[in-house]
Amino acid sequence: MTNRKSFTQKAAIALAAVGAIAGFAATAQAAPIRACLITKTDSNPYFVTMRKGALAEAKKLGVDLKTYAGKYDGDNQSQVAAIESCIADHAKGILITPSDTKAIVPTVEKARKAGLLVIALDTALSPTSAADMTFATDNFEAGELIGRWARKHLGAKAKDAKIAMLDLSISHPTVDVERDHGFLAGFGDKIKDPETFNVPDPRIVGHVETGGSEEGGQKGMETLLARNPNINLVYAINEPAAFGAYQALKSVGKAGKVTIVAIDGSCTGVDGVKQGIIAADSQQYPLKMAALGVKAIVTFAKTGKKPQASAGKDFFNTGTNLITAHPVPGVPSITPAQGAKLCWGN
């Protein structure tokens, strides 16, 4: 009897142990995938929209997503600290819109060596290969679309156009250079950018930094108007800069007399197209970038598979559409009403 009782007790203990192990395994299996989203700021509507999209996709897929942001556009140190936190938190992946595309690279390399998938959103790292993948607008294509439209819209006046170039800042070459050069390539006619050619093109009045803000756009436009009051075409890096340019033009009685083109596609920007403030606008899709990024981390966590670039690119192109109320032959576009259905950041 003693031996039988002892056997029964041992069997019960063994079964309990098996049950405990099984319960632990089930708990471990049920643990959510951890991920991080690090944006340039948490105030810019573009990045607010991106965060909302990422959180919505994370909730749908059962991902534990922590979000971080810089104190201001260009705040590299806060992004470094955020990556360190993600590594310590044993996250499976990081989505980042880099404030400084070069300075952040050593910290990104540290995260990748720790086994995290790192995906750049909106803005590629320098070099692009420093991240496992980039989900972004083709900035050259976005610039090229508004450049092609502007040339056809101006018609004969394009030959002697006077162009104001409202840029972001020198610390964002992947955005400024690609969008600028795309615009100039689209505008065509062998136009020479004074930033890259020894002999400036007389059609380009000049480049100014705007910080991507309305205030910066207004001040930059005032500077270029003082240089040449005959400006008839404004290229704006984004919609806030475009709205600032419009205010500067309005103050000198030129509102509606100068063509303004921009890149962004926010709901506010699309409304600006409806009102005739912005003549043509290349729309990008931050919600799509965020959702694809979260899905890529989930796939990587479950299979180890990394996302693939678009054909012929070193990044995944999330697409762009030209929005205008004045379509021109040979340049594909959608109406402001169609753009409003796809816009972001009310």
HELIX and SHEET records of a PDB file:
HELIX    1   1 THR A    2  ALA A   30  1                                  29    
HELIX    2   2 PRO A   45  LEU A   61  1                                  17    
HELIX    3   3 ASN A   76  ALA A   88  1                                  13    
HELIX    4   4 VAL A  105  LYS A  113  1                                   9    
HELIX    5   5 THR A  128  ALA A  130  5                                   3    
HELIX    6   6 ASN A  139  LEU A  154  1                                  16    
HELIX    7   7 GLY A  155  ASP A  160  5                                   6    
HELIX    8   8 PRO A  173  PHE A  187  1                                  15    
HELIX    9   9 GLU A  214  ARG A  227  1                                  14    
HELIX   10  10 GLU A  239  SER A  251  1                                  13    
HELIX   11  11 CYS A  267  GLN A  275  1                                   9    
HELIX   12  12 PRO A  286  THR A  303  1                                  18    
HELIX   13  13 PRO A  336  LEU A  342  1                                   7    
SHEET    1   A 6 VAL A  63  ALA A  69  0                                        
SHEET    2   A 6 ILE A  33  THR A  39  1                                        
SHEET    3   A 6 GLY A  93  ILE A  96  1                                        
SHEET    4   A 6 LEU A 117  LEU A 121  1                                        
SHEET    5   A 6 MET A 133  ALA A 136  1                                        
SHEET    6   A 6 PHE A 316  ASN A 317  1                                        
SHEET    1   B 6 ILE A 204  GLU A 209  0                                        
SHEET    2   B 6 ILE A 163  ASP A 167  1                                        
SHEET    3   B 6 LEU A 233  ALA A 236  1                                        
SHEET    4   B 6 THR A 259  ASP A 264  1                                        
SHEET    5   B 6 ALA A 280  GLN A 283  1                                        
SHEET    6   B 6 ASN A 321  THR A 324 -1                                        
END                                                                             
